[in-house]
Amino acid sequence: MKTITLQTKDFGTIDKFNIKAGAKSLKDAVGESLTVTKACVGRDVDSDGVEVDAAAIITDKGAYTTISATAVELITDLIEIIDEMGDAEVLVESRKSNGGRDYLVLTLVG
């Protein structure tokens, strides 16, 4: 992620390094339940070289990043929940829009 515009209060330098160096795609976690302990949103460059909104989460199963607009919006909201509660358990799901496009959704568990 090139720039971070919002992050959980304990998101540090090591977390920033880890999301740049080896984060997995959030698509790889579809169907999994993850305990999110830290998160951030910002801007990155996609595979076509276009600057896009992006988000990252640090979980019990590693770091994940996404440029899915819906997931970025949800992670933005999740930051406040994590800052208030310490962590949040989410289920990562893939859904289809009416136009047939896949998108990612995070749902709070418990």
C-alpha positions in Angstrom: 0.0 0.0 0.0 1.5 3.3 -1.1 -0.2 5.6 1.4 -2.3 5.0 4.6 -5.1 7.4 5.4 -6.7 5.7 8.3 -5.6 2.9 10.7 -6.2 1.3 14.0 -4.5 3.0 16.9 -1.9 0.2 17.3 -1.1 -0.2 13.6 2.7 0.2 13.6 5.8 0.4 11.4 6.2 -3.4 11.4 2.6 -3.9 10.2 3.2 -1.4 7.4 6.3 -3.4 6.3 4.5 -6.7 6.5 1.6 -5.7 4.3 4.0 -4.4 1.7 6.3 -7.4 1.9 4.0 -10.4 2.1 0.3 -9.9 2.6 -2.0 -12.4 0.9 -5.0 -11.4 -1.1 -8.3 -11.2 0.9 -9.8 -13.3 -1.9 -7.7 -16.2 -0.6 -9.6 -16.1 2.7 -13.1 -16.5 1.3 -15.1 -18.9 3.5 -12.7 -18.4 6.4 -13.3 -16.8 9.8 -10.5 -14.4 10.8 -9.8 -12.6 14.0 -8.8 -9.1 13.0 -6.5 -7.3 15.4 -5.3 -4.3 13.2 -6.4 -2.7 10.0 -5.7 0.2 7.7 -7.1 1.9 4.6 -5.4 4.0 2.0 -4.3 4.2 -1.6 -2.4 1.7 -3.8 -1.7 1.0 -7.5 -3.5 -1.8 -9.2 -2.0 -4.2 -11.8 -2.9 -1.7 -14.6 -1.0 1.1 -12.8 -4.2 3.0 -11.7 -4.3 4.4 -8.2 -7.2 2.8 -6.2 -8.5 2.7 -2.7 -7.1 -0.3 -0.8 -7.3 -1.9 2.7 -5.3 -4.3 4.8 -6.1 -6.4 7.8 -3.7 -8.1 10.3 -5.3 -11.3 11.6 -4.6 -14.5 13.5 -3.9 -16.1 10.1 -1.6 -13.4 8.7 -1.9 -10.2 6.8 -4.4 -9.7 3.9 -4.9 -6.8 1.5 -7.8 -5.9 -0.9 -8.8 -3.4 -3.4 -12.5 -4.6 -3.4 -14.5 -1.3 -3.0 -17.0 -3.0 -0.7 -14.4 -4.6 1.5 -12.5 -1.3 1.7 -15.6 0.4 2.9 -16.3 -2.3 5.5 -12.7 -2.3 6.8 -13.0 1.5 7.2 -15.9 0.8 9.6 -14.1 -2.1 11.2 -11.2 0.2 12.3 -13.5 1.9 14.8 -14.8 -1.4 16.1 -11.3 -2.8 16.6 -10.1 0.4 18.4 -13.1 0.1 20.7 -13.1 -3.7 21.3 -9.5 -4.8 20.7 -10.3 -7.2 17.9 -13.2 -8.5 15.7 -14.0 -11.9 14.3 -15.2 -11.7 10.7 -16.3 -14.1 8.0 -14.9 -13.4 4.5 -17.5 -14.0 1.8 -17.7 -13.5 -1.9 -20.9 -12.3 -3.4 -22.2 -11.5 -6.9 -23.6 -8.2 -7.9 -26.8 -8.0 -10.1 -24.4 -7.4 -13.0 -22.6 -10.6 -12.3 -19.4 -9.1 -10.8 -17.8 -10.8 -7.8 -17.1 -8.7 -4.7 -15.9 -9.3 -1.2 -17.8 -8.8 2.0 -16.8 -9.1 5.7 -19.5 -10.1 8.2 -19.0 -9.8 11.9 -19.2 -13.1 13.8 -20.5 -13.4 17.3 
